[in-house]
Amino acid sequence: MVGVLALVLAVPLAIIANILTLLVRKWWSTTSDKRLRRRIAKLEGKVLIAESTWKFTPAEWLIRRAVYRLSKVVVVGFHAIFSLLAIVVVIYHSQIKAVLPVEYHPTATAWGIAFVVLCAYVGNLVLGALARRMRDLEQEMHSEMGLQDLKHEIARLTSLCVKRRPPQTGQEEPPGSFRRVG
C-alpha cells in the first residue's frame, strides 16, 4: 500500500517541490544578513555578466521558445512510451512469461514494471527541470526583461538590508524604522 501511495504521490510532490524551490530560496536568503549580502553580491555579479553579453533578437526568442516547447513534447513522449510499455507488460504478462526462456517470479516482474515506470517519471522530472532552468537562465542573461528583473530583485533585497541595519550614533533613523523609547 505504501509503495503504491509513493508512486502515485511522487509526481505531484515533485511538481510542488519545483514550484516552491524558488520561493524558499528567496525567503531563505533574507533570513540572515550574511545570506542577504551574499545573495545581493551574487545577483550583482549576474547583472554585470548580463549587461556585458549579447541579447536575443525577437526571432531568436521565437526559436528558443519553439525549442523549449519541443523539449516538453519529447519529455511527455518519453513518459507516454514508458507508461504504455508498462501497460503492455501488465496486460500481456502471461504471454510474455511463456515466450521468455527463463522463469521469473511474479514479484520480480512487478518490481521490474515499477522500475521502468519510475525511470520514466524520474527522467521526465530531470529533463523538464533542466529545460526550464536553461530557459530561465537564458531569459535572465539574454533579455532586457530578465536584466530588469535582476535589478528589481537587488533593489528589493537592498531595501531589506537597509531596514535591518541599526542606525549608527549621530545618524537619523531610516523612515519606517521603529525604536523602543524608554
N, C-alpha and C positions, 0 to 999 in steps of 0.2 A: 504494500500500500504506500509506504513512504517513497519507494522508488518511482512509482507512477506519479505521485504528487510532485516529486523533484523534477521529473521530465516535463510535466505539464507547466510547472511554475518557472522553469529555467528561462524560457524566452521572455515572459513578461517582466520578471525580475531583472534580467539583463537590460531590457529596454529602459526600465525605470532607473537603473544604475547609470546608464549612459546619459539620461536626461538630467539627473541630479548631480553628476560629477562636476560640471561647470559651476553650478550654484554653490556646491560645497567648497570648491576651490576658491571661489571669490570670497565666501564667508570666512573660510579658514585663514586666508591671507590678511584679514582685517582683525583677527583676534589678538594679535601681538604687534607691538611697534616694530620689532625686528623683522617679522614676516612681512609687515606692511611696507617697510622701506625696501626690503628685498624684492617684493612684487613690483613696486614703483620703478626700481632700478632695472628690473627685467623688462618691463613694458617700455621704459625709455630707450633701452637698447634695441628693442623691436622697432620703435619709431624711427630711430636713426637708420636702421637697415632698410625699413620700408621707404623712407624718403630718398634713399640713395639707389634703390632698384627701379627697374622699369615698371610701367603699369600696363595692364592688359587693355587692348582696344575692345570696343563693343563686339566686334566679330570674334575675337579670341575668347571673350566671355561666353558667347553663344556656343562655341566649340567646346569649351570647358564644361558648360552645363550639360551639353549633349553627352559628353564622355562620362560625366558623373551619373546621369540617368541611365546610360547604357550599363555602367558597372552595377547599378542597382538591379537592373533586369537580369544580368548574369548571376548575381547573388541569389535572387529569387529563383532563377532557373536551376541552379545547383540544389537549392533546397527542395524544389519540386521533384527533381530527378531522384535524390536520395530518399525522399518520402515515398515516391512511387515504388522505388526498389524495395523498401521495407514492406510496403503493402503487398507487392507481388510475392515476396518471400513468405509473408504470413498466410496469404491465400493458398499458395501452391506448395506449402510446406511438405506435405506428404509426397507429392510428385518429385520434389527436389531431393528428398531423402532417398527415394527409390533410384534416382539417377546417380547419386554420389556413391563412389566405391567404398567409402568409409562410413561406418555407423556413428552418427553424432547423437549425443544426449540432448533431449529437448531443452534442458536448462541452458546448455552451451549455445544452442541455436537462438534461444530467446535473448541471451546476452549479446550474441553477435548482431542480431537485429537492432537491439537497443544501442549498441556501439556505433553502428552505421548511421542511425538517426541522430545520435548525439554528435558524431563527427560533422554531420550536415549542419546542425544548429550552431555548433562552435565555429565552424568555418564561415557560416553566414554572418555571425556576430563579429568575428575578427575582420573579415573583408569589408563589411559595412562600416565598422568603426574606422578602419584605415581610410576608406574612401571619403568618409565625412571629415575626418581630420585633415586630409590633404586638401579638400575643398575649402574648409575654413581657413587653413593656413595660407592658401593661395589668395583667398579673398582678403585676408588681413594684410598680406605683404604686397599685393599687386593691384590694389584698388584704392581710390581716394576715400570711398566709404569706409573701408577697413582701417585706413590711416586715421580718419576722423574718430572712429570708434575707439581706437587705441588712445588717442589724445583725450577723449572724454573720460575714459576709464582712469587715466593718470590724474586728471583734474579731480575726479571723484575721490580717489584714494588719497590724493594730497590734501584735500579738504578734511578728510577723516583724520589724517596725521596732524594737521594744524589744530583741530578741535581737541585732540588728546593732550597736546603739549601744555604743561602748566606755564603761566606767564612768568617771565623772569622778573627779578626785582627792578622796579623803576619803569616797567613797561605796562601799557594798558592791556586789559584783558580783551581777547578777541570777542566780537559780537556773538551773542548766543551762548557764551560760556556761563556757567553758574559757579558761584563760590559761596561757601557757607560763611555766614557772618556771625561772630560772637559765640 
